[in-house]
Amino acid sequence: MTIYETEVPGVGHKFELELDGEERLIVLIHHDGKREVYRRPGENQDSQKLFSLTGKRARQLGSILEGAHFQPIEMDEIQVPLGEAIIEWVDIDSSSPLVGQTLRAANIREQTGVSIIAIQRAEKTIANPMPDTTIEADDILVTLGSRDEQQAFSELVETGSTDTSQA
Amino acid sequence: MAELLLVEIGIALTGIALAGALANRIGLSVIPAYIIIGILIGPNEPSSIGGISLTLVEHREFIDVLAELGIIFLLFFLGLEFSVSQLLADRKRIAKIGSIDFLINFGLGLTLGVVFGYTLLETFFIAGIVYISSSAVITKSLIDNGWVANPESSPILGTLVFEDILIAIYLALLSAVALGEGTALDAAMSVGSAFAFLGVLTVVAWYGSEYVERAFDADSDELFLLRVLGITTLIAGAALTAGLSEAVAAFFVGTAFSGTDHTERIEDVVAPARDFFAAVFFFSIGLTTDITLLANVVWLLLAAILVTTAGKLVSGTLSGQVYGLDRIRSARVGFGMVPRGEFSLVIATLAASVGTGALGSVIPAFTVGYVLLMSILGTVLIQNSDPILDRVPLRLRKSTPE
């Protein structure tokens, strides 16, 4: 993403921000602090003025945009570099064979390859649970592993074994 | 006497304020409005309406001094806002479009002067007057119409940067020749000394910015304003005393500041003073204008308006193509360059100060008529460029995105 800056003599500075495709956002900062924001949909179209702000308002808007007041977790956008691995949230049904077992006894890592990185139990979260933690009904297990490993784990949760040949 | 003077100044300033408000209301540039109010309430025709005297303001020395400060600070800001970085970053294209603009429009000005039988010096004045576009009117129109956020703003602003340098050189040369004694040797001497003086100023501007930075580090805006006004006026006055162009000296003082961190503060603190002085300058132009003289230059005026509007349309369109713009945008560059204004009037003021032959009478009158019409025509053309371009035959149709 490129930002172009040009001086506009007698007026101030102009910044052009490339958006998707040909679309551009243009911000004109006047010497007196006034900001004008334009949007240009495409190379051959004209810029439309979106709004103008005083310097003070512009700084307020800027801090909102920066997320200084509220930082949403963008679930769809979450990009944790985990290589092949993905994080899954798996509900433990009361009928699951794993209910009542400790993590050590369930031997999940050996059987499936996924690691249990947290357990969400009602309102609280047990991060990095110890091997002697018991799995209870209605727990949500937060697991880390590749797609195949996650697949094997959901088999284990449902049937108590990872042998899928009988299914 | 003093109380009478105060009332006159009050009338003048109120008139300027009202004219400016009216121009703003109808979406036109304030420059022609200031001139027109000067013509109306000044000592020249029309001096009465239905037997009631319209001469509310006499032409006085006090107004002349403020007007002179207007010229100095217009040029000071031109130097201050002169973007060396932009010029260097885009020098190839700016040199190209600047040359196109100069050759076509200055050339047309020379042609006009020769065809209408003016002397060589007068012709050079006319050429400068019709060549130089108005930074003030153009940048305001660009913002009002949203073009500033479009690609066509690049060649328009680039051409203005080039014109800014050229006008400094042109004024330096012309004032040296025009104010010189007349023999070739004297002219050469005064041109030489002019450039020596400007050379010193340039060196100071280039190497002294750190010193300027420190010297102007005032805590309060009041002291800062006084320092900037003081030093600029002092250097410009010294230049004028030495027989050089005070406007060019002010331009270089401005460039000395442009390399410092004071630029933003000057824009904040000094710009209102500039606006005030400049408004009085345009008003005083109106005061000194004898519109009855326009009858003598009516054909020159008509020819100049037709030819130089076409000239800017052509040179602007070519400049747009240098920047690789489509036909519509290139044509807009042409429309954008049409307004003429403050710098043409600065040249006319120089002509009036020489005061010989046509320079002292018809050329200033011609310039006022020309600027009035061109600043209004240019603004109207920019505002209505889309409907105009839509009527132009197929070859100017908007290109569709591939």
Interface residues (C-beta under 8 A of the other chain):
Chain A: T6 E7 V8 P9 G10 V11 K14 E22 I26 L28 H31 D32 E36 Y38 R40 G42 E43 N44 Q45 D46 S47 Q48 K49
Chain B: F77 E81 F82 S83 S85 Q86 S135 A136 T139 I143 G146 V148 A149 N150 P151 S153 S154 L157 L160 V161 D164 E264 E267 D268 A271 D326 K398 S399 T400 P401
